[in-house]
Amino acid sequence: MAEKETYALITFKSTHAAMAAQKSMGDIKFKICPVLRMISASCGIALRIDIAEAEKAKNLLTANNIKEDMFDTYRIYYENDCPKFERI
């Protein structure tokens, strides 16, 4: 079985913050997806991005007036085909 991809997931405390974030991502490619239940039941909207873009994304969000306490960034990875996460 192929190894599953490691990626970053940005979650939000409110739908408003998630919508504002979508407009703030600049040239970073993202996919809108549901928040993994193992992480949170917050607003339910998350942005999936390349792990290499995580720091740049956080900087863009704060530069566009999205306060750091309104979002969290996680590294999603797999061990033995099971999803794991850590806050980054």
Secondary structure as the mmCIF struct_conf table of DSSP 4:
data_model
#
loop_
_struct_conf.conf_type_id
_struct_conf.id
_struct_conf.beg_label_comp_id
_struct_conf.beg_label_asym_id
_struct_conf.beg_label_seq_id
_struct_conf.end_label_comp_id
_struct_conf.end_label_asym_id
_struct_conf.end_label_seq_id
HELX_LH_PP_P HELX_LH_PP_P1 ALA A 2 THR A 6
STRN STRN1 TYR A 7 PHE A 12
BEND BEND1 LYS A 13 SER A 14
HELX_RH_AL_P HELX_RH_AL_P1 THR A 15 SER A 24
TURN_TY1_P TURN_TY1_P1 GLY A 26 ASP A 27
STRN STRN2 LYS A 31 PRO A 34
HELX_LH_PP_P HELX_LH_PP_P2 VAL A 35 LEU A 36
TURN_TY1_P TURN_TY1_P2 ARG A 37 ILE A 39
BEND BEND2 SER A 42 GLY A 44
STRN STRN3 ILE A 45 ILE A 49
HELX_RH_3T_P HELX_RH_3T_P1 ILE A 51 GLU A 53
HELX_RH_AL_P HELX_RH_AL_P2 ALA A 54 ALA A 63
TURN_TY1_P TURN_TY1_P3 ASN A 64 ASN A 65
HELX_RH_3T_P HELX_RH_3T_P2 GLU A 68 MET A 70
STRN STRN4 PHE A 71 GLU A 79
TURN_TY1_P TURN_TY1_P4 ASN A 80 ASP A 81
STRN STRN5 CYS A 82 ARG A 87
#
